[in-house]
């Protein structure tokens, strides 16, 4: 299954969840798209609820089905809670770190910034969005991309950054200080349902 590149608002309304994490998609019409979108009588099965939860997280981080399943397999082999491990692996992807540092306005934009070779990790150019950033790694904008208008605008308009990253707007460099706490990752996500979905 290919990565979804269609309208995000439509998917957000279908799932009843803000994929962009800003709530704008659901502000005007907080119900599913289509003629029967506002019909309250529809009920989901247990499987449907688990599937919807998996789709929420997969679309939020912009992964295709194969990537997401592979990441879950990796998380389930790690020590500790498989659901928490999955979220931490997703949060430490390079495209997500670029987004968290405020170098891009959305995760989609962050993926593009990485793909186009504007980002370095520990001084080396990395253009793979799925690259796993380790604690202490220095993520920076490449020297000849420092004046890139989209990156500059994103940095200037980002007011809040999570506590697990540090960013220097003068040098345009950031660092993953530590792994995120579960409380710092979207609280609307129920990772237990994703574990149940894959273990059914």
N, CA and C of each residue as an Amber inpcrd file, in Angstrom:
protein
   600
   0.8430000  -1.1930000   0.0000000   0.0000000   0.0000000   0.0000000
   0.8810000   1.2470000   0.0000000   0.6190000   2.1730000  -0.9180000
   1.4360000   3.3680000  -1.0440000   1.1250000   4.3570000   0.0680000
   2.0490000   5.2830000   0.2830000   1.8370000   6.3180000   1.2970000
   0.7000000   7.2300000   0.8730000  -0.1480000   7.6160000   1.8050000
  -1.2880000   8.4760000   1.4880000  -0.8110000   9.8990000   1.2590000
  -1.1740000  10.4720000   0.1100000  -0.7700000  11.8450000  -0.2090000
  -1.9830000  12.7260000  -0.5080000  -3.1820000  12.2110000  -0.2100000
  -4.4120000  12.9600000  -0.4690000  -4.6990000  13.9840000   0.6080000
  -5.9430000  14.5030000   0.6230000  -6.3050000  15.5420000   1.5930000
  -6.3020000  15.0450000   3.0350000  -5.5480000  15.7200000   3.8810000
  -5.4180000  15.3360000   5.2890000  -6.7110000  15.6100000   6.0540000
  -7.3780000  16.7170000   5.7350000  -8.5980000  17.0810000   6.4490000
  -9.6460000  15.9760000   6.3280000  -9.7500000  15.3960000   5.1410000
 -10.7440000  14.3420000   4.9020000 -10.4750000  13.1300000   5.7910000
  -9.2070000  12.7270000   5.8660000  -8.8300000  11.5810000   6.7060000
  -9.0530000  11.8930000   8.1870000  -8.7210000  13.1220000   8.5760000
  -8.9060000  13.5230000   9.9720000 -10.3790000  13.4490000  10.3670000
 -11.2450000  13.9200000   9.4840000 -12.6800000  13.8960000   9.7720000
 -13.1930000  12.4590000   9.8070000 -12.6800000  11.6100000   8.9440000
 -13.0990000  10.2020000   8.9250000 -12.7450000   9.5150000  10.2500000
 -11.5510000   9.8360000  10.7800000 -11.0720000   9.1850000  12.0030000
 -11.4740000   9.9350000  13.2780000 -11.9790000  11.1660000  13.1030000
 -12.3330000  11.9700000  14.2780000 -11.1230000  12.3450000  15.1070000
 -10.0120000  12.6120000  14.4160000  -8.7210000  12.8270000  15.0870000
  -7.8900000  13.7940000  14.2600000  -7.2660000  14.7720000  14.8990000
  -6.4600000  15.7530000  14.1770000  -5.0870000  15.1800000  13.8280000
  -4.9140000  14.7670000  12.5770000  -3.6390000  14.2030000  12.1160000
  -2.5190000  15.2440000  12.2000000  -2.8620000  16.5170000  11.9700000
  -1.8660000  17.5910000  12.0370000  -1.6150000  18.0470000  13.4790000
  -2.3730000  17.5100000  14.4200000  -2.2360000  17.7890000  15.8560000
  -2.5140000  19.2450000  16.2370000  -3.2450000  19.9780000  15.3840000
  -3.5960000  21.3570000  15.7370000  -5.1010000  21.5710000  15.8470000
  -5.8850000  20.5570000  15.5020000  -7.3410000  20.6210000  15.6420000
  -8.0810000  21.3890000  14.5680000  -7.3350000  21.9830000  13.6090000
  -7.9710000  22.8030000  12.5720000  -8.9010000  21.9920000  11.6690000
  -8.5340000  20.7200000  11.4420000  -9.3170000  19.8940000  10.5180000
 -10.7370000  19.6570000  11.0210000 -10.8890000  19.6260000  12.3600000
 -12.1790000  19.2900000  12.9620000 -12.9110000  20.5150000  13.5140000
 -12.3320000  21.6890000  13.3600000 -12.9150000  22.8940000  13.9610000
 -14.2810000  23.2220000  13.3680000 -14.4150000  23.1670000  12.0500000
 -15.6750000  23.5440000  11.4090000 -16.6580000  22.3810000  11.3280000
 -16.1450000  21.2080000  10.9450000 -17.0390000  20.0540000  10.7540000
 -16.4660000  18.8330000  11.4670000 -16.7770000  18.6690000  12.7470000
 -16.1990000  17.5640000  13.5320000 -16.9230000  16.2310000  13.3470000
 -17.2070000  15.9060000  12.1030000 -17.8530000  14.6250000  11.7890000
 -17.2870000  14.1050000  10.4790000 -17.5580000  12.8450000  10.1740000
 -16.9820000  12.1970000   8.9920000 -17.4590000  12.8460000   7.7010000
 -16.6460000  12.7900000   6.6310000 -17.0780000  13.3540000   5.3490000
 -18.1680000  12.4990000   4.7130000 -18.8480000  13.0650000   3.7400000
 -19.8790000  12.3070000   3.0180000 -21.2710000  12.5960000   3.5340000
 -22.2620000  12.1410000   2.7760000 -23.6610000  12.4520000   3.0630000
 -24.1360000  11.8700000   4.3980000 -23.5300000  10.7470000   4.8200000
 -23.9270000  10.1130000   6.0850000 -22.9220000  10.3880000   7.2080000
 -22.0400000  11.3540000   6.9880000 -20.9740000  11.6290000   7.9570000
 -21.4490000  12.0190000   9.3320000 -22.6260000  12.6760000   9.3970000
 -23.1260000  13.1630000  10.6830000 -24.1100000  12.1870000  11.3290000
 -24.1880000  10.9620000  10.8090000 -25.0940000   9.9470000  11.3310000
 -24.4960000   9.3120000  12.5840000 -25.1030000   9.5510000  13.7340000
 -24.5650000   9.0920000  15.0170000 -24.8290000   7.5990000  15.2740000
 -25.6370000   6.9540000  14.4190000 -26.0490000   5.5760000  14.7010000
 -24.9700000   4.5400000  14.3640000 -23.9670000   4.9550000  13.6070000
 -22.9330000   4.0050000  13.1840000 -22.0740000   3.5790000  14.3690000
 -21.8740000   2.2780000  14.5260000 -21.0270000   1.7590000  15.6030000
 -19.9270000   0.8980000  15.0020000 -18.7400000   1.0090000  15.6010000
 -17.6080000   0.2180000  15.1160000 -17.4540000  -1.0510000  15.9360000
 -16.9910000  -2.1150000  15.2830000 -16.6690000  -3.3540000  15.9970000
 -15.3560000  -3.1510000  16.7410000 -14.9880000  -4.1160000  17.5520000
 -13.7090000  -4.0520000  18.2750000 -12.5490000  -3.9610000  17.2880000
 -12.6410000  -4.7600000  16.2160000 -11.6080000  -4.7250000  15.1690000
 -11.5620000  -3.3450000  14.5170000 -12.7490000  -2.7630000  14.2570000
 -12.8160000  -1.4470000  13.6200000 -12.1630000  -0.3670000  14.4590000
 -12.3430000  -0.4510000  15.7730000 -11.7430000   0.5250000  16.6940000
 -10.2150000   0.3910000  16.6780000  -9.7270000  -0.8530000  16.6980000
  -8.2740000  -1.1050000  16.6680000  -7.6650000  -0.6230000  15.3490000
  -8.3580000  -0.9240000  14.2440000  -7.8790000  -0.5070000  12.9210000
  -7.8100000   1.0150000  12.8300000  -8.8480000   1.6920000  13.3030000
  -8.8830000   3.1600000  13.2650000  -7.7300000   3.7600000  14.0640000
  -7.4140000   3.1560000  15.2110000  -6.3070000   3.6590000  16.0440000
  -4.9780000   3.5160000  15.3200000  -4.8080000   2.3610000  14.6740000
  -3.5670000   2.1310000  13.9050000  -3.4550000   3.1300000  12.7530000
  -4.5760000   3.3760000  12.0750000  -4.5760000   4.3180000  10.9450000
  -4.2830000   5.7460000  11.4170000  -4.8200000   6.1190000  12.5740000
  -4.5740000   7.4450000  13.1330000  -3.0750000   7.7030000  13.2590000
  -2.3900000   6.7660000  13.9030000  -0.9570000   6.9420000  14.1810000
  -0.1480000   6.8390000  12.8900000  -0.5050000   5.8930000  12.0470000
   0.2220000   5.7010000  10.7800000   0.1420000   6.9550000   9.9050000
  -1.0490000   7.5330000   9.8030000  -1.2320000   8.7350000   8.9840000
  -0.6080000   9.9610000   9.6340000  -0.6490000  10.0240000  10.9640000
  -0.0620000  11.1590000  11.6720000   1.4380000  11.2720000  11.3950000
   2.1200000  10.1240000  11.3890000   3.5700000  10.1290000  11.1600000
   3.9410000   9.9460000   9.6830000   2.9400000   9.7340000   8.8170000
   3.1760000   9.6930000   7.3740000   3.8760000   8.4520000   6.8630000
   3.5780000   7.2860000   7.4430000   4.2030000   6.0360000   7.0090000
   3.2330000   5.2370000   6.1540000   3.7960000   4.3940000   5.2780000
   2.9210000   3.4660000   4.5700000   2.7520000   2.2060000   5.4280000
   1.8670000   1.3140000   5.0090000   1.5100000   0.1580000   5.8340000
   2.7130000  -0.7460000   6.1280000   3.5260000  -1.0060000   5.1040000
   4.6740000  -1.9100000   5.2720000   5.6820000  -1.3260000   6.2640000
   5.9680000  -0.0270000   6.1360000   6.9000000   0.6450000   7.0570000
   6.4040000   0.5660000   8.4890000   5.1100000   0.8310000   8.6480000
   4.5330000   0.8650000   9.9900000   4.5810000  -0.5130000  10.6410000
   4.2470000  -1.5470000   9.8630000   4.2660000  -2.9150000  10.3870000
   5.6880000  -3.3280000  10.7560000   6.6350000  -2.9490000   9.9260000
   8.0440000  -3.2760000  10.1960000   8.5220000  -2.6090000  11.4860000
   8.0820000  -1.3560000  11.6790000   8.4640000  -0.6190000  12.8790000
   7.8240000  -1.2480000  14.1210000   6.5800000  -1.7260000  13.9770000
   5.9210000  -2.3990000  15.1070000   6.6620000  -3.6870000  15.4580000
   7.0910000  -4.4500000  14.4490000   7.8460000  -5.6830000  14.6990000
   9.1250000  -5.3820000  15.4750000   9.7910000  -4.2890000  15.0860000
  11.0240000  -3.8820000  15.7700000  10.7200000  -3.4910000  17.2180000
   9.6290000  -2.7470000  17.4210000   9.2410000  -2.2930000  18.7570000
   8.8840000  -3.4600000  19.6660000   8.2340000  -4.4800000  19.1000000
   7.7930000  -5.6280000  19.9080000   8.9670000  -6.5130000  20.3340000
  10.1080000  -6.3920000  19.6320000  11.2930000  -7.1770000  19.9960000
  12.1710000  -6.4550000  21.0110000  11.8690000  -5.1750000  21.2290000
  12.6350000  -4.3870000  22.1940000  12.1420000  -4.6620000  23.6120000
  12.9780000  -4.3650000  24.5860000  12.6000000  -4.5610000  25.9820000
  11.5680000  -3.5040000  26.3850000  10.5870000  -3.9070000  27.1870000
   9.5940000  -2.9540000  27.6770000   8.2660000  -3.0450000  26.9410000
   7.4560000  -2.0080000  27.0950000   6.1130000  -1.9420000  26.5250000
   6.1800000  -1.7280000  25.0120000   5.5980000  -2.6400000  24.2390000
   5.6680000  -2.5790000  22.7690000   5.0140000  -1.3140000  22.2240000
   3.8840000  -0.9130000  22.8220000   3.1910000   0.2910000  22.3680000
   4.0140000   1.5480000  22.5890000   4.6270000   1.6550000  23.7740000
   5.4820000   2.8130000  24.0690000   6.7080000   2.8040000  23.1650000
   7.3040000   1.6300000  22.9720000   8.4790000   1.5180000  22.1010000
   8.1630000   1.9900000  20.6890000   6.9740000   1.6240000  20.1910000
   6.5570000   2.0380000  18.8470000   6.4860000   3.5530000  18.7490000
   5.8680000   4.1920000  19.7400000   5.7510000   5.6500000  19.7230000
   7.1190000   6.3220000  19.8070000   8.0330000   5.7580000  20.6090000
   9.3650000   6.3410000  20.7290000  10.1610000   6.1880000  19.4260000
   9.9930000   5.0470000  18.7430000  10.6490000   4.8520000  17.4450000
  10.1150000   5.8400000  16.4080000   8.8180000   6.0900000  16.4530000
   8.2070000   7.0510000  15.5260000   8.6860000   8.4690000  15.8290000
   8.7820000   8.8000000  17.1100000   9.2010000  10.1460000  17.5090000
  10.6650000  10.4230000  17.1840000  11.4940000   9.3780000  17.1100000
  12.9300000   9.5920000  16.8590000  13.3060000   9.4080000  15.3830000
  12.3110000   9.2880000  14.5150000  12.5960000   9.3300000  13.0740000
  13.1050000  10.7310000  12.7220000  13.9980000  10.8190000  11.7560000
  14.5920000  12.1140000  11.4170000  13.5490000  13.1320000  10.9700000
  12.5820000  12.7110000  10.1330000  11.5800000  13.6830000   9.6760000
  10.7680000  14.2340000  10.8440000  10.4800000  13.3900000  11.8480000
   9.7260000  13.8590000  13.0050000  10.5640000  14.7890000  13.8810000
  11.8500000  14.4960000  14.0310000  12.7350000  15.3600000  14.8250000
  12.8510000  16.7360000  14.1600000  12.9570000  16.7530000  12.8290000
  13.0100000  18.0290000  12.0880000  11.7310000  18.8300000  12.3500000
  10.6040000  18.1380000  12.3580000   9.3150000  18.7830000  12.6590000
   9.2770000  19.2750000  14.1060000   9.7060000  18.4450000  15.0490000
   9.6990000  18.8250000  16.4690000  10.6380000  20.0040000  16.7530000
  11.7400000  20.0900000  16.0120000  12.6850000  21.1950000  16.1940000
  12.1500000  22.5010000  15.6050000  11.0870000  22.4030000  14.8090000
  10.4940000  23.6000000  14.2130000  11.1240000  24.0030000  12.8970000
  11.8530000  23.0860000  12.2540000  12.4550000  23.3800000  10.9540000
  11.4560000  23.2000000   9.8100000  10.2800000  22.6820000  10.1330000
   9.2020000  22.5140000   9.1550000   7.8690000  22.6530000   9.8920000
   6.8510000  23.1230000   9.1830000   5.5520000  23.3760000   9.8210000
   4.7450000  22.1050000  10.0390000   4.9300000  21.1200000   9.1660000
   4.2060000  19.8520000   9.2890000   5.1830000  18.7010000   9.0750000
   4.7480000  17.4900000   9.4010000   5.6100000  16.3240000   9.1820000
   5.8180000  16.0720000   7.6920000   4.8050000  16.3610000   6.8850000
   4.9560000  16.2070000   5.4320000   6.0380000  17.1460000   4.9090000
   6.0090000  18.3880000   5.3950000   7.0210000  19.3680000   4.9820000
   8.4010000  18.9340000   5.4690000   8.4600000  18.3670000   6.6820000
   9.7320000  17.8910000   7.2370000  10.3010000  16.7620000   6.3810000
   9.4280000  15.8450000   5.9520000   9.8570000  14.7430000   5.0800000
  10.4780000  15.2990000   3.7920000   9.8450000  16.3320000   3.2330000
  10.3460000  16.9250000   1.9950000  11.6900000  17.6160000   2.2080000
  11.8150000  18.3260000   3.3380000  13.0700000  19.0100000   3.6680000
  14.2170000  17.9910000   3.7670000  13.9420000  16.8600000   4.4030000
  14.9550000  15.8000000   4.5330000  15.2520000  15.1750000   3.1720000
  14.2050000  14.8290000   2.4320000  14.3730000  14.2040000   1.1070000
  15.2090000  15.0550000   0.1610000  15.0610000  16.3630000   0.2650000
  15.7600000  17.2800000  -0.6440000  17.1880000  17.5890000  -0.1920000
  17.6250000  16.9270000   0.8740000  19.0320000  17.0240000   1.2830000
  19.4040000  18.2920000   2.0240000  18.4490000  18.9220000   2.7280000
  18.7410000  20.1600000   3.4520000  19.2180000  19.9270000   4.8780000
  19.2270000  18.6570000   5.3260000  19.5030000  18.3580000   6.7400000
  20.7700000  17.5080000   6.9040000  21.5150000  17.8020000   7.9590000
  22.6790000  16.9850000   8.3050000  22.4820000  16.4200000   9.7170000
  23.0670000  15.2520000   9.9520000  23.0850000  14.6500000  11.2880000
  24.5480000  14.4230000  11.6490000  24.9860000  15.0630000  12.7300000
  26.3950000  14.9970000  13.1590000  27.3450000  15.3900000  12.0260000
  26.9330000  16.4020000  11.2450000  27.7930000  16.9370000  10.1820000
  27.7010000  16.2300000   8.8520000  26.9600000  15.1340000   8.7560000
  26.8470000  14.3840000   7.4940000  25.4380000  14.5210000   6.9290000
  25.3480000  14.7700000   5.6250000  24.0330000  14.9230000   4.9900000
  23.2660000  13.6090000   5.0570000  22.0230000  13.6930000   5.4900000
  21.1420000  12.5200000   5.5450000  19.8350000  12.8880000   4.8430000
  19.4840000  12.1230000   3.8060000  18.2460000  12.4270000   3.0790000
  17.2300000  11.2770000   3.1760000  17.3150000  10.5240000   4.2780000
  16.3960000   9.4010000   4.5120000  15.4900000   9.7790000   5.6920000
  14.2080000  10.0460000   5.4370000  13.3020000  10.4800000   6.5150000
  13.1700000   9.4730000   7.6570000  13.3440000   8.1740000   7.3760000
  13.1740000   7.1470000   8.4070000  14.4270000   6.9340000   9.2600000
  15.4880000   7.6750000   8.9790000  16.7330000   7.5650000   9.7550000
  16.4330000   7.7490000  11.2380000  16.9230000   6.8180000  12.0810000
  16.6600000   6.8840000  13.5190000  17.7080000   7.7720000  14.2080000
  17.2230000   8.8570000  14.7880000  18.0990000   9.7870000  15.5010000
  18.3260000   9.2470000  16.9130000  19.5850000   9.2650000  17.3380000
  19.9270000   8.7830000  18.6840000  20.0860000   9.9690000  19.6320000
  19.9540000   9.6960000  20.9210000  20.1270000  10.7450000  21.9340000
  21.5280000  11.3410000  21.8070000  21.6040000  12.6650000  21.7280000
  22.8910000  13.3520000  21.5920000  23.2450000  13.7230000  20.1700000
  22.5400000  13.1500000  19.1830000  22.8120000  13.4810000  17.7770000
  22.4720000  14.9480000  17.4960000  23.3400000  15.5940000  16.7070000
  23.1330000  16.9930000  16.3240000  22.4780000  17.0390000  14.9500000
  21.2730000  17.5780000  14.8990000  20.5290000  17.7180000  13.6390000
  20.5910000  19.1840000  13.2360000  21.0680000  19.4590000  12.0260000
  21.2700000  20.8460000  11.5990000  20.8280000  21.0540000  10.1570000
  20.5810000  22.3210000   9.8330000  20.2920000  22.6910000   8.4470000
  21.6330000  22.8270000   7.7370000  21.7340000  22.2390000   6.5460000
  22.9750000  22.2870000   5.7720000  23.3720000  23.7440000   5.4990000
  24.6600000  24.0040000   5.4610000  25.1630000  25.3790000   5.3620000
  24.5680000  26.1590000   4.1940000  24.5040000  25.5250000   3.0040000
  23.9740000  26.2670000   1.8540000  22.4440000  26.2890000   1.7890000
  21.7840000  25.7520000   2.8550000  20.3140000  25.7990000   2.9190000
  19.8280000  26.6890000   4.0640000  20.7690000  27.4060000   4.7060000
  20.4250000  28.2110000   5.8830000  19.3940000  29.3020000   5.5850000
  19.3830000  29.7880000   4.3560000  18.4350000  30.8510000   3.9930000
  17.2230000  30.3110000   3.2330000  17.0220000  29.0190000   3.2690000
  15.8570000  28.4240000   2.5970000  14.5920000  29.0680000   3.1770000
  13.7410000  29.6840000   2.3250000  12.5950000  30.4510000   2.8580000
  11.6090000  29.6280000   3.6840000  11.3080000  28.4020000   3.2640000
  10.3400000  27.5660000   3.9990000  10.8720000  27.1890000   5.3780000
  12.1810000  26.8750000   5.4440000  12.7920000  26.5050000   6.7260000
  12.8470000  27.7230000   7.6450000  13.2630000  28.8650000   7.0820000
  13.3390000  30.1080000   7.8590000  11.9730000  30.4840000   8.4440000
  10.9440000  30.4010000   7.6040000   9.5930000  30.7650000   8.0450000
   9.1120000  29.8390000   9.1710000   9.3890000  28.5460000   9.0010000
   8.9750000  27.5640000  10.0210000   9.6660000  27.8450000  11.3510000
  10.9680000  28.1180000  11.3070000  11.7370000  28.3880000  12.5320000
  11.2100000  29.6420000  13.2380000  10.9250000  30.6810000  12.4490000
  10.4720000  31.9540000  13.0220000   9.0570000  31.8750000  13.6140000
   8.2260000  30.9760000  13.0740000   6.8340000  30.8910000  13.5520000
   6.6150000  29.8100000  14.6150000   7.6350000  28.9800000  14.8670000
   7.5030000  27.9390000  15.8990000   7.7800000  28.5420000  17.2690000
   6.7760000  28.4790000  18.1370000   6.9100000  29.0810000  19.4660000
   7.2490000  28.0490000  20.5390000   6.6450000  26.8690000  20.4420000
   6.8560000  25.8450000  21.4780000   7.5070000  24.6050000  20.8980000
   8.5320000  24.1470000  21.5850000   9.1930000  22.8930000  21.2100000
   9.1470000  21.9550000  22.4090000   9.0020000  20.6490000  22.1730000
   8.9560000  19.7190000  23.3130000  10.2710000  19.7130000  24.0730000
  10.2050000  19.3210000  25.3420000  11.3760000  19.3780000  26.2380000
  12.4550000  18.3690000  25.8800000  12.1250000  17.3480000  25.0680000
  13.1460000  16.3420000  24.7590000  14.0660000  16.7580000  23.6120000
  13.8390000  17.9640000  23.0440000  14.7570000  18.4870000  22.0190000
  15.2350000  19.8770000  22.4170000  16.4240000  20.2370000  21.9210000
  16.9650000  21.5870000  22.1140000  17.2320000  22.1780000  20.7460000
  17.0080000  23.4860000  20.5820000  17.2300000  24.1150000  19.2790000
  17.8880000  25.4740000  19.4330000  18.8920000  25.7440000  18.5960000
  19.5780000  27.0340000  18.5710000  19.2050000  27.7280000  17.2610000
  18.2950000  28.7310000  17.3020000  17.8520000  29.3760000  16.0600000
  18.9460000  30.1690000  15.3380000  19.9830000  30.5760000  16.0760000
  21.0770000  31.3240000  15.4300000  21.9310000  30.3960000  14.5750000
  22.2500000  29.2290000  15.1170000  23.0770000  28.2670000  14.3760000
  22.2380000  27.3210000  13.5210000  20.9050000  27.3390000  13.7360000
  19.9800000  26.4380000  13.0310000  20.3640000  24.9790000  13.2750000
  20.6890000  24.6880000  14.5270000  21.0270000  23.3150000  14.9130000
  20.1660000  22.8870000  16.0920000  19.9170000  21.6030000  16.1780000
  19.1300000  21.0730000  17.2760000  19.6920000  19.7490000  17.7440000
  19.1760000  19.2730000  18.8570000  19.6960000  18.0400000  19.4300000
  18.5720000  17.2830000  20.1250000  18.6110000  15.9520000  19.9990000
  17.7110000  15.1060000  20.7740000  18.3710000  14.9080000  22.1350000
  17.8000000  15.5530000  23.1600000  18.3980000  15.5500000  24.4940000
  18.1680000  14.2270000  25.2080000  16.9730000  13.6780000  25.0270000
  16.5960000  12.4210000  25.6820000  15.4220000  11.8210000  24.9250000
  15.0930000  10.5910000  25.2540000  13.8970000   9.9880000  24.6780000
  12.6660000  10.6620000  25.2890000  11.6050000  10.8290000  24.5090000
  10.4150000  11.4910000  25.0620000   9.7220000  10.6350000  26.1170000
   9.0790000  11.2980000  27.0600000   8.2010000  10.5960000  28.0020000
   6.8940000  10.3180000  27.2820000   6.1570000   9.3080000  27.7630000
   4.8690000   9.0050000  27.1360000   3.9330000  10.2120000  27.2160000
   4.0420000  11.0050000  28.2880000   3.1690000  12.1720000  28.4710000
   3.4400000  13.2710000  27.4410000   4.6080000  13.2030000  26.7670000
   4.9660000  14.2240000  25.7790000   4.5260000  13.8460000  24.3660000
   4.0020000  12.6420000  24.2160000   3.4900000  12.1870000  22.9210000
   1.9690000  12.2890000  22.9720000   1.3590000  12.5600000  21.8210000
  -0.0860000  12.7950000  21.7140000  -0.9150000  11.9180000  22.6680000
  -1.6500000  12.5810000  23.5650000  -2.4190000  11.8680000  24.5830000
  -3.6940000  11.2190000  24.0390000  -4.0960000  11.6100000  22.8150000
  -5.2940000  11.0180000  22.2040000  -5.0190000   9.6410000  21.6080000
  -3.7610000   9.2770000  21.5350000  -3.3740000   7.9810000  20.9590000
  -3.4570000   6.9000000  22.0260000  -4.0940000   5.7860000  21.6750000
  -4.1580000   4.6290000  22.5700000  -3.3450000   3.4990000  21.9370000
  -2.0700000   3.4500000  22.2880000  -1.1520000   2.4920000  21.6510000
  -1.5040000   1.0370000  21.9750000  -2.2230000   0.8190000  23.0690000
  -2.6330000  -0.5450000  23.4320000  -3.5000000  -1.1680000  22.3390000
  -4.3610000  -0.3480000  21.7270000  -5.2350000  -0.8380000  20.6570000
  -4.4280000  -1.2590000  19.4300000  -3.3080000  -0.5720000  19.1830000
  -2.4470000  -0.9190000  18.0410000  -1.7750000  -2.2680000  18.3090000
  -1.3130000  -2.4630000  19.5430000  -0.7000000  -3.7440000  19.9170000
  -1.7240000  -4.8640000  19.7690000  -2.9490000  -4.6170000  20.2140000
  -4.0120000  -5.6190000  20.0950000  -4.3320000  -5.9080000  18.6300000
  -4.3020000  -4.8790000  17.7990000  -4.5870000  -5.0390000  16.3610000
  -3.5730000  -6.0010000  15.7210000  -2.2840000  -5.7940000  16.0050000
  -1.2530000  -6.6350000  15.3850000  -1.1260000  -7.9960000  16.0470000
  -1.5950000  -8.1350000  17.2910000  -1.4790000  -9.4140000  17.9870000
  -2.7630000 -10.2550000  17.9310000  -3.7350000  -9.7990000  17.1800000
  -5.0350000 -10.5000000  17.1530000  -4.9060000 -11.8610000  16.4700000
